């Protein structure tokens, strides 16, 4: 972690974005998803490599965010169509289509029995379930295979994942673009998603930092 207040004058504005973040997760790969403002539904996603103590851009693409913009991840409410800001791990990848050649991440295939439970009353809240358990109402779960376009390829964003807080939100992914803004996920064109999966190496502990260019939700806070 670099303490920006101790950087030489003029360095902060020229340093690569990861060097200006409060934390990058400790690994040598990072994805940044940055929107111009809290109410924005579009922005830019960039993936970075750290080599010899410096961050280098490996690729970038236009990104889409929630239909209601972005909100502080620790205070998010489920069902608000907002993308949670913060720094998150990327536990595994999944998809309806086969993993791109060269994918190093554990890649879980989506089947007819694959669901993501979002039912706050279920013991499986914010978890992949297969098949759908009796305590998870179908109307409170995503049948993953029905999102043929969006979930062609995806990475799980570990928002509210390790110790889920009921009512905060479930099923936040980095996935392929649909027709427009997301319900709270981050999305990119399919070509970019395939590039990210070929680039990402779980041994290098990649994380994703989501935020705005400035202000209370600035990505540099995370």
Buried (B, 14 or more C-beta within 10 A) or exposed (E): EBEBEEBEEEEBEEBBBBBBBBEBBEBBBBBBBBBEEBEBBEBBBBBBBBEEEEBEEBBBBEBBBBBBBBBBBEEBEBEBBBBBBBBBBBBBBBBBBEBBEEBBBEBBEBEEEBBBBBBBEBEBBBBBBEEBBEEBEEEBBBBBBEBEEBBBBBBBBBBBBEEBEBEBBBBBBBBBBBEEBBBBBBBBBBEBBBBBBBBBBBEBBBBBBBBBBEEEBBBBBB
